[in-house]
Amino acid sequence: MSIRPLAFGARLRQSGRTLRVRRHDGDARRYVVEDSEAGRATLRRDHLSLGGALRDAARTWRARLH
């Protein structure tokens, strides 16, 4: 099975908060989750796999409901 890097990013937005999943700039095999909100510093988390980045994004997005 071949592994392809994420060819596109994911962006979720609601009420001034944005959550992005994208490929790492320096290493095509790594991914970045960026959580930003107006008036707050952007949180950036690096992941070694796409699966880990998507799990982190899903967990973060669900947490906004609580």
N, C-alpha and C positions, 0 to 999 in steps of 0.2 A: 504494500500500500504506500503510495507516495504522499508526501506531506507538502501542501502548498501554503504559502503565507496568506494571511487575510488580505484579499485584494481591495477591500473597501473597509470603511469604519462603521461603527454604530454610534448613534447619538440619540439620547433620550432627554427630552426637555419638559419641564413643568414649573410654572410660577417662578421663573428666574433661575432655576437650578438646572444645570446641564451635566450629564454623565456621558463620557465618550470612551469608546474602546477603539484603539488604533494600534498599528504596528509600530514597534520601537524604531526610532530614527537610526540608531547605530547598528542594531543587530536585527536582521529580518526574521529571526526565529523567536524573538521576544515580543511581548505585547504590553501596552500601557493602558491603565484605566485612570481617567482624569475626572475628578468630581469638583465642579466649580459652582459657585453661587455668588450673586451680587453682594458686595461688601465683605467677602470672605476670601481668604487665600485658597488657591486651587490645590487640592490634594491629588498627588500623583502616586500610583502604585504600579511597580513593574512586576511582570509575571513571565515565567519561563515557557508557559504553554498557552495556547488559545483557550483551551478548556478552563484553565485556572482563571484567566482574565474574564471570561464570560460568567463563571460562577461568582466571582467577586462583584461584577457589575449587577448581576441579578440580585445578589444578597443586599447590595447597597441600595438598589432601586426599591426593593421591597421594604427595606428599613425606613424609608421616608414616610411610609403609611402609619408608623407607630410613634 
